Amino acid sequence: MKRIILVRHGESAWNSVRRLQGQADIALSARGEAQATALRATIEAMRPDHVVASDLLRARHTAALLGYPHAQLSPALREIDVGDWTGRSIGELMAEDQDAYLGWRAGTYAPRGGERWQEFRDRVTAGLGKAASGERLLVVCHGGVIRALLDGLLGLPPKRIIPVGPASVTVLADKPGGMRLETFNFSPDGPVFDAPD
């Protein structure tokens, strides 16, 4: 049985103030570094035999803090491109056009210059397929990437998935009969129910 261990990067400087990052290359906050470090023993216990990470700094740094500074990097595992919304706060977007923001969260709306959900899901799912190697694959990536994989591999639409917590673990198992969700949004400090996008 093959397992895919998905880890969202630790909190970034923009996550901490609830600003959308998309593909902006934003560093981890001090809290995000601590979150990733706290998750290291959990990941070590899972004994991944292959590690791939988004090539964006926050994912690369998280992979290094987890003990994998030489993870294979993949631009296909970057966060969704939020176009003109890059750097804007969630509060500002909600005040400006709540329906557009909620549509984006549900995968039915793309901001100008941004990726459409279906394109993003297909990019990420194909990128994972190219990176898939070993029996326990560790993927250090982004909340949107994890949600896209839950959609692409399990058929869970984005409107049915809460935001993924920083430095949390989601595990998929490829069992007879198909892919199964084994763990969602686990972190050593407990689940995060109001995670920033």
Salt bridges, closest charged atoms under 4 A:
GLU11 OE2 - ARG31 NH1 3.36
GLU33 OE2 - HIS61 NE2 3.71
GLU44 OE2 - ARG40 NE 2.97
ASP55 OD1 - ARG78 NE 2.73
ASP84 OD2 - ARG112 NE 2.53
GLU92 OE2 - ARG88 NH2 3.03
GLU96 OE1 - ARG88 NH2 2.57
GLU115 OE1 - ARG123 NH2 2.82
ASP122 OD1 - ARG121 NE 3.29
ASP151 OD2 - ARG121 NH1 3.41
GLU182 OE1 - ARG3 NE 2.52
GLU182 OE2 - LYS175 NZ 3.74
ASP197 OD1 - ARG105 NE 3.14
